[in-house]
Amino acid sequence: MIDTRYQWVAELERLSPIIKTYDLTNTTLKKNTVYVDRTSNQSDRTRDKDAFNVANSPPHNAIIVDAVAALQGKMPDDAIRSLLGELTSKKTYGAFSELVAYKWLNDAGLPFTAQAPMTGADVVNPNGTAADGQTTFPSGKIANLDIKGFGFVEHKTEILQKRLADEFPKDVVQFGGDWSLSIDTLQDLLDYKGFSSLVAELQSSGQAKRGALEFSVQKKQRMNVSTRSINLTTMAQLNEGYPYRFTGQFTRHRPFFLVFIIHPWFGGGQLNKNFAGTTDHVAKTLAAGAFQSFVNDMTLVEGITHAEASALLSGLVFLNGWPATGTDAPPSKPFCRVYLNGGAKHPLEVSDFDPFIKAFGDGMLVERIDPPPQPRSWRGLAAGLLLVVAAVAVLHYLAAQHQ
């Protein structure tokens, strides 16, 4: 059983000669981290669930080893050390998501670099940034990408649950109501002002409501039961603006796409299995909303209009990070969904993803979402009618002259 950071690093070094050369415990990791406190007198206490789960899963460790091998020559060694440092303590969620995406690119045979430096002239962020990835498609198009975990709502809900549990150690805080939430609503609850207000209300009255959300404090029993509802389609619609939290990373002069990693251990449990096409529907609903809902929006995001930002988003990728082999659960089909913005300023085509289709077959879904047809304005119709009338008048005049 792997219970600490140093134990996990030792296991990764055993599996990978490349990782062993990094000598992480002496060069990068300043201190050990305990994932689980084990005692003989009471229940074990988990400090870092994400790290513990991944560390003790051979199929997940195999993904890490393959990804690190794929990054050789594509990412500076210091950056790889730093990524492994984040993976093994406190930032497992984000770091593992990046490694999954790098392995996906490599398995498709696409040339790429990681942590590519970009200037303020290249990206929306005027201070510049480091792109998570930069890849070249067979068509010659060079595209940048950013990688994010996609269990954002469930993951933040778990954080909220843990923080409330710490505030009420002798009781149980029950969550009820409709939890089809936007990330903004959850963030408001997690921010200092929102969280402090929620705790104060629960301490005074034992219950609180925030919109459709319900909270109640109950005494611990052998079994505490609560009910809450989640409509995934509604949640997708409410979060169609989520990709624009990363507008600063969008590239101005070349295609840009976001890669969202779905994983059941990191808040993606409801989307891990494509039951009755649910994951297909949720992913496409969010993508269509992100591409089409802001094309006329003049509000500012990162110094540009939402409309300009929506034109710079060339695509969204929803990539399942669950291991394809080595686990009892069968792999999800498709495990990767790519939706392309037909209204993008720098568009990507379905054919650009041919290497992925060749490598993964029916494990890939690639679809272009075109903008809906724009209704013609009355002004445009009137102008067209005037042109027709003028043309008829000219024909009548020419006919009269001919007679």
Secondary structure, DSSP 8 states (H G I E B T S, - for coil): ---BHHHHHHHHHHH-HHHHHT-HHHHT--S--BSEE--SSS--EES-HHHHHHHT-HHHHHHHHHHHHHTTTTS-HHHHHHHHHHHTTT-HHHHHHHHHHHHHHHHTT--EEEEEEE-TTTBSSTT-EEEEEEEE-TTS-EEEEEEEES-HHHHHHHHHHHHHHHH-TTEEEEEEEE----HHHHHHHHSHHHHHHHHHHHHHHSEEEETTEEEEEEE--S-----EE--HHHHHHHTTTGGGGGGGG-BSSS-EEEEEEE-GGGT-HHHHS-GGGHHHHHHHHHHHHHHHTTTT---EETTEEHHHHHHH--EEEEEE-S-SSSSSS---SSSEEEEEETT-SS---GGGGHHHHHHHGGGEEEEEE--------HHHHHHHHHHHHHHHHHHHHHHHHH-
